[in-house]
Amino acid sequence: MAWYDEDSWATAAFAPRLATMALTLALVLVLPILLHQFVYRRVTPTALPTFLLVGPSGAGKTALLTLTERKTVAPTHTSTSPLTIETLLPDGFTPSSSQFRSPGDPAYERARRFLLVDTPGHGKLRHFATAQLVNPTHVRGIVFVVDAASIAEEAGLTEAAEYLHDVLLALQKRYTGARTSKGPKEIPVLIAANKLDLFTALPPHLVGRALEKAVSEVRKSRAKGLKDSGVGMGMGGEDDGVDEEREWLGEGGEGNFEFRHMEEVGTGVVVKGGNVLGGEGTDVQAWYEWIAEQL
């Protein structure tokens, strides 16, 4: 039977029959709905992007989290456990993924939402932060908060550098341990130099230089500790050199550590200054701009 015959399927499809019209109407109404649901679920993320607040105790992490949540400063105390909030990017800051969307667009509002996780800075409680870095599926960025005034002192600088070294090394291991040639998604790091309103605070560029130099010293002391303990010195077989390399942050050769070395392992590091508290008000615009760039 040819397609043009009276009883063919083509003739039935275009004939003014009730069944044909009902089927056409169902397709017109249902197909766009199904297509929208499929595309919406594929494009819309199933989990909100997460930003980790890490850094030494007293740097201002909880104060920044409180400011982000309440839009105002409030007294805080030392954290002993992680605290997660769901929040919106403040007004006036546009997510990079929605630069060409209007504020009334639902997709624009969804792009502004993210999770902010405050982790304890005490040395015995930093495992909460390092555990997040083992498999940071939804982590979009890390905000390493430091006290720009305490960085000017040796004790404060050493504490911050040791913690920063561990965070960067964890990100480096994540990249070098990837099973695909493409590597995992980049997780940038913002070093938020807080308390710039204090007279003794170092400016952001000096905070960066001081941390680079201090991290270099931490790297050398950690390498010396590995050698003194016998790791990487021929006591474990052929894998000793590999193990020692995994514990070396940045480039494998001698020399000073620089933040630009982390770009080779998918981690960009920038230093931006600000202050959560202060007599003249808060100044965290640079930090929110950085977060907006990652959303």
Secondary structure, 3 states (H helix, E strand, C coil): CCCCCCCCHHHHHHCCCHHHHHHHHHHHHHHHHHHHHHHHHHHCCCCCCEEEEECCCCCCHHHHHHHHHHCCCCCCCCCCCCEEEEEECCCCCCCHHHCCCCCCCHHHHHHCEEEEEECCCCHHHCHHHHHHHHCCCCEEEEEEEEECCHHHCHHHHHHHHHHHHHHHHHHHHHHHCCCCCCCCCCCCEEEEEECCCCCCCCCHHHHHHHHHHHHHHHHHHHHHHHHHHCCCCCCCCCCHHHHHHHCCCCCCCCCCCCHHHHHHHCCCEEEEECECCCCCCCECHHHHHHHHHHC
